[in-house]
Structures are given as structure tokens and as C-alpha cells.
Amino acid sequence: MEFFMSQQGYAQKLVERFGLKLSKKRSTPIDKDKKLRRKEGSLLPDPKTYRALVGSLLYLTITRPDIAFAVGIVSRYLQEPRKPHLEAAKDILNYVNSTLDFGLLYKTGAGFVMNGYTDADFGGDMDDRRSTSGYVFLCDSTSVSWCNKKQDSVSLSTTEAEYKAASLAAQECVWLRRLIKDVYQPCGKSTTLFCDNQSAIKLASNPIFHARTKHIEIEHHFIREKVLDGTVKNEHVSSKENVADIFTKALSRGPFEALRVKLGLVSKTSL
């Protein structure tokens, strides 16, 4: 048995509301080299339209994890939106208009496997140089939970940024395992969490004090506890195969579409 989850009707109304029905088609929600800054460009005379558009796009991410990163970026500028920010938000909507019938396809079978992927960029925010964490959990190859979030403090290395992201994912993992146990069945002794940074994996598996990481806040060491008690099993994955990569950086068309498929997103017309 399988079922398809989408917000096609909502997306269509959103496109019509903001007058982009005949806009140019896009293959990605944000350009690979797009860099937005807080003070760049002229202020919008009326920020209400921008805020309404971004808020509407945030709601659409409930079934569209492929736009989560781009929407997360434009949502950082709600206080004083400027022209480049509005253009970026419209690019996202143009992409949505190009993929209106996309949604998540869930299939039920005899087996049940949940895996997670975690990733982080390094200093990607051009204003405060904080990194962005991203994770996604898939059940039988379809996304069930995902997140992209700017980190609360500056990371001093890629290892630190990835370690913080892994800890955030571990927290979600614990909650998901408890939820699945309550409504379905226990999902095994441990859940595999894939990461593309070997140093972060070693740091999460080794409780020995590290001079280079002594400044990291205690909350981020949650991942160590979950690795030690067997709830989480860290494994390495190549950057190319890391599904969470789509939540931490803008990608070109080829890599973006490859990861979109891995999220379980498909066109309704292809079914």
C-alpha cells in the first residue's frame, strides 16, 4: 500500500496570489552562488508582502523539504526585508510553480527501517558567519522529519559545526523512536545516523576530553550519550550521498535533483 502527500492546491493558490503564474520556470529554489546579506540592497517600502510570502512558503515546507533550505535563508530577513531578499523569495515561488504536483510518496511494506542524515555548512551566514545545521530522517526511503537551522554560536571548525548538527539530529532521533514505538512498533536497538565528517563521528564516539573542543556547550554533547548507550549509531557517508546536504547549502541542478529523489519527493504525474 502507498499514499501520496502534497499541498498542490495550496501551492497553486500561493502562486496565483503573488502573481507569478506565468513566471519563468526554475529547476532549483535558489541559485548555487546566491549570497544574501542583511544590509544589501534597498529597503522594501512595504515589508508586508515579503512577510506574507515567506510565511506562506514556510507552511509549504510541511510537505516540501526540497525548499526548506532556501525558505530558511529568506526567513532570516523578515525584520528589514530588502529588494534582493524579495527576489530570492520569488525565485523559490517560481520553483514551486515549476513543481506544483510534487509531494512525498510513502510506501508500506513488511519491513520498517529508519535512518538519519546530518550535515552542516561552515560559516555560511554572510553577516554573523554562523553555520547552518541540517538533518533528515527517512522511513523506508521517504522523509518523515527534517530541519535546517542556523546555529546559535559561531563554530571554529567544520568538525565543530558538523558535531553540533549531529547533536541536534540525535535529539530528534530520540523523539522519533519514542513516537514510532507508541504508534507502530519499536524500530530496533539503534538508529543509524549518517555524517560526512569523519572527525565529527570520532568526536561523538570518544568521551575523552579534547583541548580543541573544550569550549563547546554541554548541550551539544548529547550525541555522545546517545552513541554510548546505543540509541544512535554513527556511520560515514560521502558528501555526494549525504541527503542532508540539501538542507545546508544551495546546490546546482544535478546534485539537487538527485537528492530530491532521495528525499522521497516525486511528481504526481509520474505515479
C-alpha positions in Angstrom: 0.0 0.0 0.0 1.2 3.5 -0.7 -0.1 7.1 -0.2 0.9 10.4 -1.7 1.1 13.6 0.4 1.2 17.0 -1.2 -0.1 20.6 -0.9 -0.6 21.2 -4.6 -3.8 23.1 -4.2 -2.3 25.4 -1.6 0.8 25.9 -3.8 -1.3 26.8 -6.8 -3.2 29.4 -4.8 0.0 30.8 -3.5 1.4 31.3 -7.0 -1.8 33.0 -8.1 -1.9 35.2 -5.0 1.5 36.6 -5.6 1.1 37.0 -9.4 3.7 34.5 -10.5 1.6 32.1 -12.5 3.4 32.9 -15.8 6.8 33.3 -14.3 9.9 31.6 -15.8 10.4 28.0 -14.8 13.2 27.1 -12.4 14.9 23.8 -11.6 16.2 24.8 -8.2 14.7 27.1 -5.5 17.9 29.1 -5.0 20.9 29.7 -7.3 24.1 27.9 -6.3 26.2 31.1 -5.9 23.4 33.2 -4.3 24.7 35.0 -1.2 22.3 37.3 0.7 23.3 39.9 3.2 21.2 41.8 5.8 22.1 45.3 4.6 22.5 44.8 0.9 20.0 46.5 -1.5 17.2 49.0 -0.9 14.6 48.5 1.8 11.2 47.5 0.6 8.7 50.3 1.0 6.1 47.9 2.5 7.5 44.7 4.1 4.1 43.1 4.5 4.1 41.4 1.1 7.5 39.9 1.8 6.5 38.6 5.2 3.3 37.1 3.8 5.1 35.4 1.0 7.8 33.9 3.3 5.3 32.9 5.9 3.3 31.1 3.2 6.4 29.3 1.9 7.2 28.2 5.5 3.8 26.5 5.6 4.5 24.8 2.3 7.7 23.2 3.7 5.4 20.8 5.6 5.4 18.5 2.5 8.2 20.1 0.5 11.6 19.5 2.2 13.3 20.5 -1.1 12.6 24.1 -0.4 13.4 24.1 3.3 16.9 25.5 3.0 16.0 28.3 0.6 13.0 29.3 2.7 15.2 29.2 5.8 17.5 31.7 4.2 14.9 34.2 3.3 13.2 33.9 6.6 16.2 35.5 8.2 15.3 38.9 6.8 11.8 39.4 8.0 12.6 42.4 10.2 14.0 44.6 7.5 13.5 42.9 4.1 15.2 44.4 1.1 14.9 44.0 -2.7 17.4 41.1 -3.1 15.6 39.2 -0.4 12.2 39.6 -2.2 13.8 38.5 -5.4 15.2 35.4 -3.7 11.7 34.6 -2.2 10.1 35.0 -5.6 12.7 32.6 -7.1 11.5 30.0 -4.5 7.9 30.5 -5.6 8.9 30.2 -9.3 10.5 26.9 -8.4 7.3 25.8 -6.6 5.3 26.9 -9.7 7.6 24.6 -11.8 7.0 21.6 -9.4 3.4 22.1 -8.3 2.5 18.4 -8.3 5.5 17.3 -6.3 4.9 15.6 -3.0 6.0 12.8 -0.6 5.3 9.2 -1.6 5.0 6.8 1.4 5.0 3.0 0.9 4.2 0.4 3.5 5.7 -3.0 3.5 6.7 -5.8 5.7 9.9 -4.2 6.8 10.5 -0.9 8.6 13.8 0.9 8.7 14.5 4.5 9.9 17.8 6.2 9.1 19.0 9.7 9.6 21.4 12.0 7.7 23.1 15.1 9.2 25.2 17.9 7.7 26.4 21.4 8.3 27.9 24.2 6.2 30.7 26.2 7.7 30.2 29.9 8.4 27.6 30.2 5.7 25.8 33.2 7.0 27.5 36.2 5.4 26.5 38.6 8.3 27.4 36.7 11.5 29.3 33.8 10.0 27.3 31.2 11.9 26.9 27.8 10.4 23.7 26.0 9.4 22.7 22.6 10.7 20.6 20.2 8.7 19.1 16.8 9.2 16.6 14.4 7.7 15.1 11.1 8.9 13.7 8.7 6.3 11.5 5.7 6.9 11.6 3.2 4.1 13.3 5.8 1.8 10.9 8.7 2.4 11.4 11.7 4.6 9.4 11.8 7.8 11.3 14.6 9.7 13.7 17.3 8.5 15.2 20.5 9.7 17.6 23.3 8.8 18.5 25.7 11.5 21.2 28.4 11.9 23.4 27.5 14.8 23.3 29.6 18.0 27.0 30.4 18.0 30.0 30.6 15.6 31.7 27.3 15.0 35.5 27.4 14.9 35.9 24.5 12.5 33.9 22.2 10.2 34.2 19.5 12.8 32.5 21.6 15.4 29.8 22.7 13.0 29.1 19.1 12.0 29.2 17.9 15.6 26.6 20.5 16.6 24.4 19.4 13.7 24.7 15.7 14.7 23.7 16.5 18.3 20.6 18.3 17.0 19.7 15.3 14.9 20.2 13.0 17.8 17.6 14.9 19.8 15.1 14.4 17.0 16.1 10.8 16.7 15.2 10.1 20.4 11.8 11.7 19.9 11.0 9.9 16.7 12.0 6.5 18.1 9.6 7.1 21.0 6.8 8.2 18.8 7.2 5.2 16.4 7.3 2.8 19.4 4.0 4.3 20.7 2.1 4.3 17.4 3.6 1.4 15.4 6.4 -0.8 16.8 9.9 -0.5 18.2 12.4 0.5 15.5 15.3 -1.6 16.5 18.1 -1.3 19.1 19.7 1.7 17.3 19.2 4.2 14.5 21.9 4.8 12.1 22.9 8.5 11.7 25.0 9.2 8.6 27.5 12.0 8.6 30.1 13.0 6.0 32.7 14.3 8.5 35.0 11.7 10.0 36.3 13.9 12.7 32.8 14.7 14.0 32.0 11.0 14.1 35.1 10.3 16.1 34.4 13.1 18.5 30.8 11.8 19.1 32.2 8.3 19.8 35.0 9.4 22.1 34.2 10.8 25.5 37.8 11.7 26.2 38.4 15.4 26.8 39.6 17.2 23.7 41.5 20.5 24.1 40.2 21.8 20.8 36.6 21.2 21.8 36.5 22.2 25.4 34.6 25.4 24.5 31.7 23.6 23.0 28.5 24.0 25.1 27.4 21.0 27.1 24.1 20.6 25.2 26.0 19.6 22.1 27.5 16.6 23.8 24.1 15.0 23.9 25.1 13.0 20.8 27.9 11.3 22.8 25.5 10.0 25.4 23.2 8.5 22.7 26.1 6.9 20.9 27.4 5.4 24.1 24.0 3.9 25.1 23.5 2.5 21.6 20.5 4.7 20.6 22.4 6.2 17.8 25.0 4.5 15.6 27.2 7.0 13.7 28.3 6.0 10.2 30.2 7.8 7.5 28.7 8.7 4.1 30.2 10.5 1.2 29.2 14.2 0.8 27.7 13.3 -2.6 25.4 10.7 -1.0 24.6 12.7 2.1 20.9 13.5 1.8 21.1 16.3 4.4 23.3 18.3 2.1 20.2 19.7 0.5 19.4 21.4 3.9 22.6 23.3 4.3 23.7 24.7 1.0 22.4 25.8 -2.4 23.1 23.2 -5.0 23.3 23.1 -8.8 20.6 21.3 -10.7 22.2 17.9 -11.0 23.1 17.3 -7.3 19.8 19.0 -6.2 17.6 16.7 -8.3 19.5 13.6 -7.2 19.0 14.4 -3.5 15.4 15.4 -4.1 14.7 11.9 -5.3 16.4 10.5 -2.2 14.0 12.6 0.0 11.1 10.6 -1.4 9.7 13.6 -3.4 8.1 12.7 -6.7 5.8 14.2 -9.3 2.2 13.1 -9.0 2.0 12.7 -12.8 4.8 10.1 -12.6 2.7 7.7 -10.4 
